[in-house]
Amino acid sequence: MSDLAADAKFLRFYYTSDETLLDKDYLKNEAYEKYQSKVTSLFLVPFGFQLWQLYLVNNFEQAALYRKVRILKAVTFGAALFLGVQQKWDLEKKWLYLNRMYPEPTELQKTLYRDAMMFKEIQYTEKPLEERTKLDVDTVKIYEQMYRLPPQSTPDPDDDPNPPTIKTHY
C-alpha cells in the first residue's frame, strides 16, 4: 500500500474538482459585477455634465457657463476613461489570480469525465465473457474461408513470378 501523502502535491496541481470550478466562476462573476458597477458610476458625472450642457445650448446669456461646463465635461470624461482603464487592469489581475488559484481541468480529466458521462447516459453494462467470445455465423464463415487458403509460395506479391495477370490463383 502506498503513501497517499506523497501524491497530494501531484493532485493539487493536476486535479480540480467541479466544485472548485463553480467557485471560480462565481468569484469571476462577482468581480465583473463589481467592475461594471464602478465603471458605470464613474461615467455618471460626465453624463450629468452632458445633460447640463444640452440644457445650456442656444442660451446666449449663459455662454460663459456653457464653455465652463464643456471643459468640465471633457475633463471628467478623460478622468473617467483613465479610472475605467485602471479598473479594467485590476479586473484582469483578479481574473489572472483566480485562474492560477483554480486551474482548469486537464485534457485527460475532461475526456475521462466526458466518457464517464456518455457511459452513464447510455447505461452501459459490460457484456459477459461468453457473449463476447461467441462467434456469429458470418464470422465463422469468414474464418473458415481465411484458413482454407493454400500456403503462399511467395509471401511478397512483388516477388511473385506468376502474377494474377499471367496465371490464375487458387
C-alpha positions in Angstrom: 0.0 0.0 0.0 1.5 3.3 -1.0 1.6 6.6 1.0 -1.1 9.0 -0.4 0.6 12.0 1.2 3.3 11.8 -1.5 0.6 12.1 -4.2 -1.0 15.2 -2.6 1.3 17.6 -4.3 0.6 16.0 -7.7 -3.1 16.1 -7.1 -3.0 19.7 -6.0 -1.6 20.8 -9.3 -3.1 18.3 -11.7 -6.6 17.7 -10.4 -9.5 20.1 -9.9 -13.0 19.2 -8.8 -16.2 20.5 -10.3 -16.9 22.4 -7.1 -13.8 24.5 -7.4 -14.6 25.4 -10.9 -18.0 26.6 -9.7 -16.3 28.7 -7.0 -14.0 30.1 -9.7 -17.0 31.0 -12.0 -18.8 32.6 -9.0 -15.8 34.7 -8.0 -15.2 35.8 -11.6 -18.8 36.9 -12.0 -18.7 38.7 -8.7 -15.5 40.6 -9.7 -17.0 41.5 -13.1 -20.2 42.8 -11.5 -18.2 45.0 -9.1 -16.1 46.3 -12.0 -19.3 47.0 -14.0 -20.9 49.0 -11.2 -17.7 51.0 -10.6 -17.2 51.9 -14.2 -20.9 52.8 -14.6 -20.7 55.2 -11.6 -17.5 56.8 -13.0 -19.3 57.8 -16.2 -22.4 59.3 -14.4 -20.5 62.6 -13.7 -19.6 63.2 -17.4 -23.2 62.2 -18.4 -24.6 64.8 -15.9 -22.3 67.5 -17.4 -23.5 66.4 -20.9 -27.2 66.9 -19.8 -26.3 70.3 -18.3 -24.5 71.3 -21.5 -27.6 70.3 -23.6 -29.7 72.5 -21.3 -27.4 75.5 -21.9 -27.4 75.2 -25.7 -28.7 78.3 -27.6 -28.8 80.3 -24.4 -26.6 83.4 -25.2 -26.8 84.8 -21.7 -25.0 81.8 -20.3 -22.4 81.3 -23.0 -19.5 81.6 -20.4 -21.1 79.0 -18.2 -21.6 76.8 -21.3 -17.8 76.9 -22.0 -17.0 76.0 -18.4 -19.4 73.1 -18.5 -18.0 71.9 -21.8 -14.4 72.0 -20.3 -15.6 70.2 -17.1 -17.4 67.6 -19.2 -14.2 66.9 -21.2 -12.0 66.7 -18.0 -14.4 64.4 -16.1 -14.8 62.2 -19.2 -11.0 61.9 -19.5 -10.7 61.1 -15.8 -13.5 58.5 -16.1 -11.7 56.9 -19.0 -8.4 56.8 -17.1 -10.1 55.3 -14.0 -12.1 52.9 -16.1 -8.9 51.6 -17.7 -7.3 51.3 -14.3 -10.4 49.3 -13.1 -10.1 47.0 -16.2 -6.5 46.3 -15.3 -7.5 45.5 -11.8 -10.2 43.1 -13.1 -7.7 41.3 -15.4 -5.3 40.9 -12.5 -8.1 39.5 -10.3 -9.1 37.1 -13.1 -5.5 36.0 -13.6 -5.2 35.3 -9.9 -8.4 33.3 -10.0 -7.1 31.3 -13.0 -3.9 30.4 -11.1 -5.7 29.7 -7.9 -8.4 27.5 -9.5 -6.8 25.9 -12.6 -8.9 24.4 -15.3 -9.1 20.6 -15.5 -6.5 18.9 -17.7 -7.5 17.4 -21.1 -7.2 14.0 -19.6 -9.7 14.9 -16.9 -12.1 16.4 -19.4 -12.0 13.4 -21.6 -12.4 11.0 -18.7 -15.3 13.0 -17.4 -16.9 13.1 -20.9 -16.5 9.4 -21.4 -18.0 8.6 -17.9 -21.0 10.8 -18.7 -21.5 9.0 -22.0 -21.4 5.6 -20.4 -23.8 6.8 -17.7 -26.1 8.3 -20.3 -26.4 5.0 -22.3 -26.4 3.0 -19.1 -23.5 0.9 -20.2 -23.3 -2.7 -18.8 -20.4 -4.9 -19.7 -21.2 -8.0 -21.8 -20.5 -11.3 -20.1 -17.4 -13.2 -21.3 -19.5 -15.9 -23.0 -21.3 -13.4 -25.1 -18.1 -11.6 -26.1 -16.3 -14.8 -27.2 -19.4 -16.2 -29.0 -18.9 -16.0 -32.8 -21.8 -15.4 -35.2 -22.4 -17.4 -38.4 -20.9 -14.8 -40.7 -17.7 -14.5 -38.7 -17.3 -18.3 -38.6 -17.7 -18.4 -42.4 -15.0 -15.7 -42.8 -12.6 -17.6 -40.5 -13.2 -20.9 -42.4 -12.5 -19.2 -45.8 -9.4 -17.4 -44.5 -7.8 -20.6 -43.0 -8.6 -22.7 -46.1 -6.3 -20.7 -48.3 -3.4 -22.7 -49.7 0.1 -21.8 -48.4 1.7 -19.0 -50.4 4.8 -19.8 -52.3 5.9 -16.2 -52.3 4.8 -14.0 -49.4 5.6 -10.8 -51.1 3.3 -10.1 -54.1 6.0 -8.1 -55.9 8.3 -11.2 -55.9 5.6 -13.5 -57.4 6.9 -14.9 -60.7 3.4 -15.7 -61.7 1.2 -12.7 -61.1 -2.5 -12.9 -61.4 -2.4 -11.4 -64.9 -0.4 -14.4 -66.2 -1.8 -17.3 -64.1 -4.9 -17.6 -62.1 -4.6 -18.3 -58.4 -6.4 -21.0 -56.4 
